[in-house]
Amino acid sequence: MAPQLRIFVPPHPLIRHWLGIARDRQTPTPLFRTAIAELGRWLAYEAVREWLPTIPAAVQTPLAETPAEFVDFSQPLAIVPILRAGLGLVESVQQVLPTARIFHVGLKRDEVSLEPCCYLNHLPEQLEVNSRVLVLDPMLATGGSLLYTLDLLRDRGVSAEQVRVLSIVAAPPALQKLSQAYPALTIYSAIIDEQLNDKGFIVPGLGDAGDRLFGTP
């Protein structure tokens, strides 16, 4: 059976709460950063729920010995934030995955062609065998930045099955492109919005996430 793109929108009340704060145009920059970080944390919890192997063990409580399980952090993990907006998710996601290595990819959208231009690539030439990668791309509008990054990972030996994407807001045009190019991909998003406007921004969305994170016009 052919693989099919999977996208999960976790029905968690804290995700809905922080999404509402992030969407509000009146939210000041410091609180917006907090909202994005909290969304990253809760989405990361959901994304790795069935992704992390565990090791059975036994521990001694103050009263008796009891079975326990611990995450096997020996499996290689990587976090790939797509700059700029992906930076808003890094710290909270790293708190969930403290042993993960971080590789930055910087992309800027050409405002005429709407295609991504790469100005920073800190990915190694080859990632470790069986690496699992969490890509942080808060706004999946046209999908161009994520497709570019997935191509970079593919060229370094990482298949779509090894990748999970964290997004705050996704839109149908991006999901359609990703489904065609990487049908085995899995995405976790706080919401799927309806459409893009003529400038390629998600509507209703939350505006330019990078500008709102860093207080730039």
N, C-alpha and C positions, 0 to 999 in steps of 0.2 A: 504493500500500500504506500503510495507516494506521501512524503511528509507534507504537513500543512502548517502554516504560520499559526502560532498560538499567542494570544494576548490575554492577559489576566488583569482585571480591574478589581482589586480586593475590596470587599464591602465592609471595610473597617471604619468605625465612626471617627477615629482620630485622623484617618486619611481624609475623610470628607471635611472635617473641621479645619485642618491646616490648608486644604485646597481652597476653601472659602476665603480664608485670610489671604492666601497668595493671589487670588483672583481680584480682590478688592483694590481698585485704583487708589483708594485713600490710604492703603497700608504703607507706612514709612519704610525706608530701606532697611533699617536694623530688624524690624519685625518680619519683613519679607524674607530676609536671609534666614531667620529662624524658621519660618514656615517651610522654606525649601529644604533646609537641613532636616527638619522633622519628617517631611514627606520622604526624603531619601532614606531615613532610618527605617520607617515602617515598611516601605516598599522593599528594602533590602531584606528585612526579616522574612517577608513573604517569598521573595525570590530564592532564598537559600534554604527554605523550609525542608525541601526534599532533595537538596543538592549536596549537602555536606555529609560525608561518611562519618560514622561514629564507631568508637571502640568500646566493647563491653569491659567492665572492670568491677571491682568491689572496693568499698570504702568503709571505714570504721566511724560510725557516728558516736556521740558520747554514750550511747546505750548498747549498740550492737553493730555487727557487720551487716551491710546491705548492698545489693547490686547497684551499679551506677553505669552511666554512659558518658563518654567524653568525645567531643568532636576531634576527628583526626585532621589536625592542621598540617600534617606532612604533605598532603596533596597540594601541588602548586596552584596558587590563586593569584589573579591579577585584577586590578581595577583600572579601567581606562576612561578617564573623564575627557569629554570633548569640550575644549575651551571655546568661549569663556564660561558659558552657563553651567557646564558640568562641574566647575570648581565648587559651586554651591552645594553639591551633594557629597563631595569627597570626604570631609571630616566625619560626618555621621555614618557613612557607609564603612569607612575604615574602622570605626568603633565596633561595628558588627563583625567585620572581618579583619582583626588586628594583625594577622600575619601576611595579609595580601600585599603584593608589590604594586606600586602605582606607576603607570606609564601614561604620560600626557600626550594628547593629540590636539593641536591648535588649528582650527578651521575658521575661515571667514567667508561669509556669503557675498558673492558678487551681486550687487544690487540691480544689475541689468539682466544678467543671465540667470541669476538665482542659483548658480552652481557654486559648490564649495571650493575655496582656495586654501591649500595647506601652508601654514607658516611655521608649524612646529610639529615634529614627529620624534618622540622619545621612545618609541617601541624598539626593542632589540631586533636584530636581524632574524632571530629565531626564538620563539618562546619555548619554555620547557615542555617536554612531552606530556600530554594529558592535562595541560593547563586548563583551568576553568576561568573564564573571563567575564567580568561584570562591566558592561559599557554604560557610562552615565551620559545620557543625552536628554536633558529636560524637556525639549520641545521637538516633537516629531511632526514637522509641518510638511515639507516636500519630501523628506527622507534623504535628501542629498548628503548631508553630513554623516549620517549613520551608515549609508551605503558606502561612502568613501572609506570610513573607518573599518567596516567589515571586510572590504577588499584588502586593506592593509593587513588585517589579522589573517585572512585567508592566505595571503602571500607568505605569512610567517608560520604556516602550518596549523592554524586554528580553524576548525570547522564551525559551522553555525550551531551544531549540536552542543558545542562547548561554551557557547556564549549566551548570556542573559542580559537583556537591556532594561535599564531603569529609566522611565520617562515620567514626567509630571503630566503633560498633556500630549495626546496623540491625535492625529487627524487622518481621515480615510485616504487621501492621496499618498501619504507616506506608507501607510499599511499596505496599500495595493502594490506599490513598488517593491517593498520589502518581501511581500508574499511571493512575487514573481522571481526575485533575485536570490532570496535566501528563505525558502519555504520551511526549513527546519529550525528557524529562529524562534526564540521565546522572549516575549516582551511583558514587562510589568509596568502598568501605567495607572496613575490616579484617576484619569478620566479619558474618554474618547470624545472629542468635540466634533462639531458638525461639518465644518468647511474651512477653506482658506479664503482670504480676501485677495484683491488684485495685486497686492504686494507680497503675497506668500505668507502672511501671518495667520495664525490660527484664530478662528472666531467661534465662540467668544474668547477663548484663550485666557492669557493673563498678561499680554503685552510682550515686550522684549525682555526675556528673563535675565540676560546678561546686563542690560542697562539698569534694570531694577535691582539686581544684586549689588552692583557696584556704584549706584547713584550717578550714573553717567546719562547725559541727555540722548 
